[in-house]
Amino acid sequence: MGNWISKALSGIVNTKKDCKILILGLDAAGKTTLLYNLKLGEVISTIPTIGFNVENLEYKNLNFTCWDIGGQEKIRQLWRYYYQNSDALIYLIDSNDRDQKRINEAHDELWKMLGEDELNGIPVLIYANKQDLPQSMDAIEISKKLNLSTIRDRKWYIQPCTAITGEGIYEGLEWLNNVITSKN
């Protein structure tokens, strides 16, 4: 009986929900910079991620386990091994990269993931990163290039941000928090 009371009380005291969040995007989009800005509140020097980084973050009533997985072409084929039991996807775009080949790659990788059964229906937060750079595309232009308006099977949101300064990242997290908590 004591065990039952402990479980009941811990459910009342610990109201934070555990969530698995994938942070994906092409190489050099700013995934690791974003993760460690969220975790530490500061910018750290990063090198291309060969493999993954995983960190636990608390935001309001959520405990995020964030998986930042490398975005190099050879690593992208491994992304699917991390899909299982994910609660949300954060997809980063380098807004300053106007190379049509890279835009097409970012589009194709996003839509490939959206078609995966294991990610069916989970919310997608798209960060349009590197907004501090003068040639960066705004959220509307990126939305058009990624055909975001045709997403019908899940909630999605695009948030302009600058991962190195933190500008815009908490607005995106607020949206994600609201979507995840409204499901319960």
Secondary structure, 3 states (H helix, E strand, C coil): CHHHHHHHHHHHHCCCEEEEEEEEECCCCCHHHHHHHHHHCCCCCCCCCCCEEEEEEEECCEEEEEEEECCCHHHHCCHHHHCCCCCEEEEEEECCCCCHHHHHHHHHHHHHHHCCHHHCCCCEEEEEECCCCCCCCCHHHHHHHCCHHHCCCCCEEEEECECCCCECHHHHHHHHHHHHHHCC
